[in-house]
């Protein structure tokens, strides 16, 4: 970090300045760098301010940072690139240091702890989330952004857009009056037809086909890397750069005594494509999506075709809900064109670190902020130094039309008004106790947010420095019923935004980066929806070690079991809404914004049930509970404890009496 203060240095004479310029230029050349004249002038001013008694510590710190940027291709600043860049930035074998590059480096080295904290928190809108695409033919990943050369739109929570490119015509899709609500990926024909090769020619319908195909392929490539589906010679090292991994106690662990689908003790198994079932007997393992082709008739579909399912004698071997459109691992036997299921369960999962190793760091940087391992390590260093200061105070079902709720909000803000830094306040809908309708509802909603502004402004520090994020609920203004949900329209919050300095209207879901941690915020009644649409009764919870961490005491034993099933389902499926589209419509082209692959570091769900906390494969799953019912909320510290090898989060459930 560079030092500044009230220290004053006498300005050198003209001769001294010339001599100093030559000396500095010579030091740069010795390190393989050339400095533009204008950059050298700026550097002299910095060194005059920073230097202590002729010490070149600051100069060498600047050069070291420039060299590191060059090594990792982060010349930035419009012209400081590395040796592989065009000739305009190189003189012979030297790399040219431009004023813009120098300015970025000095700014980074001069950053204070508070600057690092402020810049560490970035929000990513669901409709601007890059899409991770997997090509099953080439077996590679690609992170597809909004447009060629356009940076991902990220927002600092103190109100500034990070992308320097001016984004125009920000478009939130509206619901078509004609929504196709069918569970199957494509129209059924007498022959098998996979969703990888769609017959329909309509471009919009192809987006739906691709949505399901990508969901399936991402799970399939994950499964094929597991030890249990690897050839024997590969099971000790794995493939794909991540290493193989045996199924956990809560995942489907195929038995070893099947006929023709695997080896004996210590053997591995083979996933059989649907099209290969024809004319082949014996027990097989298949990975596919459950689809409903006609009322009450379910099929298993994979990348090669569909086959009717008989679930009458199926035994569920894993925790979680099995719903239409969920992807399952099936053990069964095909008889007379019908797959009779013996056992089925959830796909085997990967934790975040294993998934990133397999996908590649560059393909998981959805915030466009971590371009290399060195940048990630630097971010983690800042995280250790400054990360413990930050916390998120999360409330769900904040009924602004309830005087009791408004009173508790005021008391809560009074308690946090002396904190430094202030927490980040995340308010999730619904924001009214009843859905608003009619002409008078618009004015009423505006009034509720204005009332909230009045409460916040009772605490000047909170109004000026506090950061507030608003995530819409199912009944809030705007296009309802389809995920992802656009933010609450600005029209309703004009008074709030004019009086409270840092207000962010977020989509549902949205993602927040806190240093190196990724947090997902989602408002939905997960447990209730999955319970209503499950096809098989979930098995009795045996308190396995993979999902655990302790729900709050307010949750009954039965409620906790349902919670664990729901949490495991979304993580195993790698998706926030693995439900039939009739129950949870989705914008097909934005389905990737609902994915949970790789896992985030935390998933905070505004669910309609009692508070809960679970930890699954190193990911925190938290429900703050309805604030309107008991005035409960949660305080989440992504960096609660710093260990030798990793940081640990901290979750605190709170209540205002």
Secondary structure as the mmCIF struct_conf table of DSSP 4:
data_model
#
loop_
_struct_conf.conf_type_id
_struct_conf.id
_struct_conf.beg_label_comp_id
_struct_conf.beg_label_asym_id
_struct_conf.beg_label_seq_id
_struct_conf.end_label_comp_id
_struct_conf.end_label_asym_id
_struct_conf.end_label_seq_id
BEND BEND1 UNK A 5 UNK A 6
HELX_LH_PP_P HELX_LH_PP_P1 UNK A 10 UNK A 13
HELX_RH_AL_P HELX_RH_AL_P1 UNK A 14 UNK A 30
TURN_TY1_P TURN_TY1_P1 UNK A 31 UNK A 32
STRN STRN1 UNK A 33 UNK A 35
HELX_RH_AL_P HELX_RH_AL_P2 UNK A 37 UNK A 50
BEND BEND2 UNK A 52 UNK A 52
TURN_TY1_P TURN_TY1_P2 UNK A 53 UNK A 54
HELX_RH_AL_P HELX_RH_AL_P3 UNK A 57 UNK A 71
TURN_TY1_P TURN_TY1_P3 UNK A 72 UNK A 73
TURN_TY1_P TURN_TY1_P4 UNK A 77 UNK A 79
TURN_TY1_P TURN_TY1_P5 UNK A 83 UNK A 84
BEND BEND3 UNK A 85 UNK A 85
HELX_RH_3T_P HELX_RH_3T_P1 UNK A 87 UNK A 89
STRN STRN2 UNK A 90 UNK A 91
TURN_TY1_P TURN_TY1_P6 UNK A 92 UNK A 93
STRN STRN3 UNK A 94 UNK A 97
HELX_LH_PP_P HELX_LH_PP_P2 UNK A 98 UNK A 98
HELX_RH_AL_P HELX_RH_AL_P4 UNK A 99 UNK A 109
TURN_TY1_P TURN_TY1_P7 UNK A 110 UNK A 110
HELX_RH_AL_P HELX_RH_AL_P5 UNK A 113 UNK A 119
TURN_TY1_P TURN_TY1_P8 UNK A 120 UNK A 120
STRN STRN4 UNK A 121 UNK A 125
HELX_RH_3T_P HELX_RH_3T_P2 UNK A 126 UNK A 128
STRN STRN5 UNK A 131 UNK A 135
TURN_TY1_P TURN_TY1_P9 UNK A 136 UNK A 139
STRN STRN6 UNK A 140 UNK A 144
BEND BEND4 UNK A 146 UNK A 147
TURN_TY1_P TURN_TY1_P10 UNK A 148 UNK A 149
HELX_LH_PP_P HELX_LH_PP_P3 UNK A 150 UNK A 152
STRN STRN7 UNK A 154 UNK A 156
TURN_TY1_P TURN_TY1_P11 UNK A 157 UNK A 158
BEND BEND5 UNK A 159 UNK A 159
STRN STRN8 UNK A 161 UNK A 161
BEND BEND6 UNK A 165 UNK A 165
HELX_LH_PP_P HELX_LH_PP_P4 UNK A 166 UNK A 167
BEND BEND7 UNK A 169 UNK A 169
BEND BEND8 UNK A 177 UNK A 178
BEND BEND9 UNK A 183 UNK A 186
BEND BEND10 UNK A 190 UNK A 191
TURN_TY1_P TURN_TY1_P12 UNK A 195 UNK A 196
BEND BEND11 UNK A 197 UNK A 197
HELX_RH_AL_P HELX_RH_AL_P6 UNK A 203 UNK A 224
TURN_TY1_P TURN_TY1_P13 UNK A 225 UNK A 225
BEND BEND12 UNK A 226 UNK A 226
HELX_RH_3T_P HELX_RH_3T_P3 UNK A 227 UNK A 229
BEND BEND13 UNK A 230 UNK A 230
HELX_RH_3T_P HELX_RH_3T_P4 UNK A 232 UNK A 234
TURN_TY1_P TURN_TY1_P14 UNK A 235 UNK A 237
BEND BEND14 UNK A 239 UNK A 239
TURN_TY1_P TURN_TY1_P15 UNK A 240 UNK A 242
TURN_TY1_P TURN_TY1_P16 UNK A 249 UNK A 250
BEND BEND15 UNK A 251 UNK A 251
BEND BEND16 UNK A 256 UNK A 256
BEND BEND17 UNK A 259 UNK A 261
STRN STRN9 UNK A 262 UNK A 262
BEND BEND18 UNK A 264 UNK A 264
TURN_TY1_P TURN_TY1_P17 UNK A 265 UNK A 266
STRN STRN10 UNK A 269 UNK A 269
STRN STRN11 UNK A 271 UNK A 271
HELX_LH_PP_P HELX_LH_PP_P5 UNK A 272 UNK A 273
HELX_RH_3T_P HELX_RH_3T_P5 UNK A 274 UNK A 277
TURN_TY1_P TURN_TY1_P18 UNK A 278 UNK A 279
BEND BEND19 UNK A 282 UNK A 282
STRN STRN12 UNK A 283 UNK A 294
TURN_TY1_P TURN_TY1_P19 UNK A 295 UNK A 296
STRN STRN13 UNK A 297 UNK A 301
BEND BEND20 UNK A 303 UNK A 304
STRN STRN14 UNK A 306 UNK A 310
TURN_TY1_P TURN_TY1_P20 UNK A 312 UNK A 313
STRN STRN15 UNK A 315 UNK A 316
BEND BEND21 UNK A 318 UNK A 320
STRN STRN16 UNK A 323 UNK A 323
TURN_TY1_P TURN_TY1_P21 UNK A 324 UNK A 325
STRN STRN17 UNK A 327 UNK A 335
TURN_TY1_P TURN_TY1_P22 UNK A 336 UNK A 337
STRN STRN18 UNK A 338 UNK A 346
HELX_LH_PP_P HELX_LH_PP_P6 UNK A 347 UNK A 349
HELX_RH_AL_P HELX_RH_AL_P7 UNK A 352 UNK A 359
HELX_RH_3T_P HELX_RH_3T_P6 UNK A 361 UNK A 363
TURN_TY1_P TURN_TY1_P23 UNK A 364 UNK A 364
TURN_TY1_P TURN_TY1_P24 UNK A 366 UNK A 367
BEND BEND22 UNK A 368 UNK A 368
BEND BEND23 UNK A 372 UNK A 372
HELX_RH_AL_P HELX_RH_AL_P8 UNK A 373 UNK A 386
HELX_RH_3T_P HELX_RH_3T_P7 UNK A 387 UNK A 389
STRN STRN19 UNK A 392 UNK A 395
STRN STRN20 UNK A 396 UNK A 396
BEND BEND24 UNK A 397 UNK A 397
TURN_TY1_P TURN_TY1_P25 UNK A 400 UNK A 401
HELX_RH_AL_P HELX_RH_AL_P9 UNK A 403 UNK A 416
TURN_TY1_P TURN_TY1_P26 UNK A 417 UNK A 418
BEND BEND25 UNK A 420 UNK A 421
HELX_LH_PP_P HELX_LH_PP_P7 UNK A 422 UNK A 423
STRN STRN21 UNK A 424 UNK A 428
BEND BEND26 UNK A 429 UNK A 429
BEND BEND27 UNK A 432 UNK A 434
BEND BEND28 UNK A 438 UNK A 438
HELX_RH_AL_P HELX_RH_AL_P10 UNK A 439 UNK A 456
TURN_TY1_P TURN_TY1_P27 UNK A 457 UNK A 458
BEND BEND29 UNK A 459 UNK A 459
HELX_RH_AL_P HELX_RH_AL_P11 UNK A 460 UNK A 465
STRN STRN22 UNK A 467 UNK A 471
TURN_TY1_P TURN_TY1_P28 UNK A 474 UNK A 475
BEND BEND30 UNK A 476 UNK A 479
BEND BEND31 UNK A 481 UNK A 481
STRN STRN23 UNK A 482 UNK A 483
BEND BEND32 UNK A 484 UNK A 484
STRN STRN24 UNK A 485 UNK A 485
HELX_LH_PP_P HELX_LH_PP_P8 UNK A 486 UNK A 489
HELX_RH_3T_P HELX_RH_3T_P8 UNK A 490 UNK A 493
HELX_RH_AL_P HELX_RH_AL_P12 UNK A 494 UNK A 499
BEND BEND33 UNK A 500 UNK A 501
STRN STRN25 UNK A 502 UNK A 506
STRN STRN26 UNK A 508 UNK A 508
BEND BEND34 UNK A 509 UNK A 509
STRN STRN27 UNK A 510 UNK A 514
TURN_TY1_P TURN_TY1_P29 UNK A 515 UNK A 516
STRN STRN28 UNK A 517 UNK A 523
BEND BEND35 UNK A 524 UNK A 524
HELX_RH_AL_P HELX_RH_AL_P13 UNK A 526 UNK A 533
STRN STRN29 UNK A 534 UNK A 534
BEND BEND36 UNK A 535 UNK A 536
HELX_LH_PP_P HELX_LH_PP_P9 UNK A 537 UNK A 541
BEND BEND37 UNK A 545 UNK A 546
STRN STRN30 UNK A 547 UNK A 548
BEND BEND38 UNK A 549 UNK A 549
TURN_TY1_P TURN_TY1_P30 UNK A 553 UNK A 554
BEND BEND39 UNK A 555 UNK A 555
HELX_RH_AL_P HELX_RH_AL_P14 UNK A 557 UNK A 573
TURN_TY1_P TURN_TY1_P31 UNK A 574 UNK A 574
STRN STRN31 UNK A 575 UNK A 575
BEND BEND40 UNK A 576 UNK A 576
BEND BEND41 UNK A 579 UNK A 579
TURN_TY1_P TURN_TY1_P32 UNK A 581 UNK A 583
BEND BEND42 UNK A 584 UNK A 584
STRN STRN32 UNK A 585 UNK A 586
HELX_RH_3T_P HELX_RH_3T_P9 UNK A 588 UNK A 594
STRN STRN33 UNK A 595 UNK A 595
BEND BEND43 UNK A 598 UNK A 598
BEND BEND44 UNK A 601 UNK A 601
STRN STRN34 UNK A 602 UNK A 606
BEND BEND45 UNK A 608 UNK A 610
STRN STRN35 UNK A 612 UNK A 616
TURN_TY1_P TURN_TY1_P33 UNK A 617 UNK A 618
STRN STRN36 UNK A 619 UNK A 623
STRN STRN37 UNK A 626 UNK A 626
TURN_TY1_P TURN_TY1_P34 UNK A 627 UNK A 630
STRN STRN38 UNK A 632 UNK A 642
BEND BEND46 UNK A 644 UNK A 645
STRN STRN39 UNK A 647 UNK A 655
#
